[in-house]
Every structure is written in structure tokens, then in C-alpha cells.
Amino acid sequence: MPARNTIQNLMTGTLVLCAVLVAGTMVHREFFSTPAPSPSPNRLKPVDQWARLIAGRSADMGKDAAPTKLVLFSDYQCPYCKDLDSKLRTLVNARAGEISVYRYEFPLKNAHAQAYLAATAAKCGTEQNVRDPLQSKLFDHNTALKHDEIRALAREAGVPDPGRFDACLDSKAATDQVDRDMAIAENLGFDRVPVLLVDGVPFEGTVSAKKLEQLIADASR
């Protein structure tokens, strides 16, 4: 009987010890273990020779002669694109002559059914020098961008030749321009919007106005 009690006591002690060790391991893991590394803040690679992207293009915001040049890939039905566009316009206007933005149309057709037509409309608006007012209207009405709605927006934006705009909207020449923009974005490995290139470094998504100013300040040094 004493031997049996001794064995039971040993087994009980062993179980208690195991429980203590397990609990200690969990506490250590919870409070003292090295945290896992954070994911990279930018999954996209810098774009070498990014200045080629603005060769032969006119700035969509600001002046071509501005010393700080940014490249934007955007989609009119993307709410983050709309937010970033607004912040960029505010900053460009506040720092007139210092910053310019070159826009590439990158409609995500699988996610935004009317974005491609809106991008085509923007190209047609550029032809008639109503780019800024039309782009603003496309963003402001980005849930209603079918043919008739876009034609109405173009007239509200002051397009001087509505018939020419309507013909452009259905033309291969205009869609070819959008397709070229999209092909460049895809070749750079982009699959989301917006993407802003600052001195060749790509940033995805919208950013705060303060962060945007810091990015541009760093690029201007």
C-alpha cells in the first residue's frame, strides 16, 4: 500500500509539474516572445527611369515646368482615388508652380463596371480642353457613369463640341489611349488603385495630407 501511494504521489507531482511548465510557456509566449516582423509598408518595387512615364505627356495638375513631378495611376469609381485626387489638387493649388501630377488611367474593369468608360471620357475631355472640370464631375458622380450620364456630365463641364465628344466616347482612338495607360500600369506590376509615384517610389492607396506633404518634401530634396 505505501508503494502504491508513493507511485500515485509521483504521478500527481509529475502532472502538476507539467501543468506548471505549460502555463509558464504560455505566459512567456504571450508577454516576452519576440514579435513577428511587420509586413513591408510597400510591396511594390521602385520604378527605374520613371521620368520616361511623363515624356510627351501634359500635366493633369499643375504646370509641366514644376520641379516636383508625380505620376498617378487612378480609377474614377475608386473612392480612395477620389480622396487622393482631392488632396493632390489642394496641394498643387497651394504650392502653385512647385508640383505637377501626371495621370494614367487605370480602371479596374473587374471591380468597377463603369470605370473604363469614364476613363475614355476623360481622354475625350482632354481633347477639348475640359479635362479638369470633367474629371471633377466624373469623381463626384462616380456611381452613375453610363453613356447617357457621361454625355450629360460632359455638357455640364462645358465641352465646346458635344457631338465631337459623343463620337470620341465611342471611338477606338480614345479606348486605345486608355488601353496603353492600363498596359503600362500592368507592366509595372500594379494591380490596385490608386498608385502614386514619388521620385519613382510607388505608394498604394490614399494617404493623409500631412504624409503627402512629407513625401513630396523628401522628393524635392
N, C-alpha and C positions, 0 to 999 in steps of 0.2 A: 504493500500500500504506500509506504513512504516513497518508494521508487516511482510509482505511478504519479504521485503528487509532484515529485520533482520534475518529471517529464512534462506534465501539464503546465507547471510554472515556467519551464524553459520555453515551451511553445507560446505561452501567453506573453512572456517577455519579448520573444522574437517578433511577434505580431505587433506589439506596442512600438518596438524599435523601428520596424518597417514603416509604421504609420507616421512616426516622428520624422523619419528620413524623407518620406514622400511629401509631407507637409512643408518641411524645410526647403525642399527643392522647388516646390510651387511658389513659396514666398520669395525665394531668391530670384526665380524666373520673372515673377511679377514686378519686383521692385528694384532689382540690382542687375539684371541682364543688360547687355549692350543692345540698344535699339537697332532695328533693321534700318539699313540706309534708305534715305528718302529717294523717290524716283527723280530722274533728271528733270529739271524745270523746263527743258526744251528738247523735244525728241527729234527735231529736225536739224539737219546739218547746215552750216553756213553756206551761202551761195557764193561761190568764187566768181569773180568778174561780173558781179551783179549789175554794174553800171551799164552793161550791154542791154539790160532789160528796158532802159529808158531811151536808148538810142533811137532816134526817129519818131519818138512819141512826144506829145504835148502834155504838160502837167494838167491834171484834173483839178488840183487845188494849188493855189499859189502860182508863182512865176517860174518859168524854166530856168531863169538866171539865179534862182535861190541857191545858196551854197549847200544847204542840207536837203538832200533828196531822199524821199521814202518811196517804197513800192508797196502797193496794197493789192491783195487778191481778195475779192469780195463777192457777195451774193445778195440781191435786193430783198429776198424773202428770209434772210437770216437776221434775227433780232440782235445778235451780237455784232453783226456787221453794221447795222443801223446805229448802234451805240458808239462803236469805234469811229464810224464816219462822222458823227456829230462832234465827237471830241477832237478829231483831226481838223475839222473845219473851224472850230472855235480857236484852236491853237494856231492854225495857219493865218487866220484873220488877225489874231492878237499880235503875231510876230510877222507882219507883212514884209515880204522881201527876203525872209530868212529861210523859210521852209516851203518845199513843194512836194506834192504827192502825185504819183503816177499810178493810175488804177488799171488793174487787169480784171476783166470779167471772169468770174469762176463760179457759175451757177451749178449747184449740186442738184442735178436733174432728178436723181433718185429720191431725194428728200424734199425738194421744193418744186412742185409741178409747174409753176408759172415763172420760175426764176430765169429760165433760158430765154423766154420771150421778152422778159423785162430787160435782160442784158442786151438783146438785139435792139430793143427800143432805145437804150442808152447810146448805142453806136449810131443809130439813125438821128438821135437828138444832137449828137456831136457834129454831124454833117451840116446841121442848120444852126449851129452856134447857140443852142439852148440846153447844153449839157447840164449846167448846174441846176437850173430850175426844174428840169425834167427828172434828174436824179433824185432831187429832194422829194418830188411828188411820188416817184416810184417807191422810195423808202416809206413815205407817210401812208401810202395806200397798198402796202405790200401783201395784203390778203386778197386783193381784188385786182389781178393783173392779167386778165384775159384780153383778147384783141380789142374788143369794143371799149373796154375800160382804159386800156393803154392809149388808144387813139384819143379818147376824151382828155386824158391827162396831158397828152402832148399839146392839145389845143389850149388847155389851161396854162401850160408852161410857155405859151406864146410862139409855138413853132410857126415860122412865116409861111411855109408852103405845106398845108395839111395833106394835100394829095400826094406830094412827093414823099412825105413821111410815111403815109399808108403803104405806098409802093415799096419803100425801103424795108418796112417791117416784114414784108413777105419775100424779100429778095435773098438770093444766095450770097450776094456780095456781103451783106450785113451779117448773115449767120456764119460766113467764113471767117469774119473778123473775131467773132465770139469763139469759134472753134479753135482758132490759133491761140487765143488767150488761154483757153482751157488746156490745150496741149502743152503749153509752156508750164503751166501750173503742175500738171500731172508729171511732166518730165523732171520737175524739181522735187517730186516726191510728196507734193501736197495732196491731202485728201479731206481737209476740213477748211472751214472759213470762220472768221477772217484770218488771213496771214499777213503780217506787216513785216517788211524787210527794212531793218535799220542798219545801215552800213553793212549790208549783206547778211546780217543775223536775223533769222526768221522768228517771229513771235506769234503764237497762235492765240486766238480769242481776243476779247476786248481787254483793256487794261484801264486802271484808274487814270484820271487826268494828271495826277502827280507823278505816277510811274511813267506815263507817256512823256512828260516833260523831261524826266531824268534820262530816259532812253535817248531822246534827241540831244540833250546836253552832252551826254557821253559820246555820241556820234560826231558832235561838232568839234570836239577837242582835237 
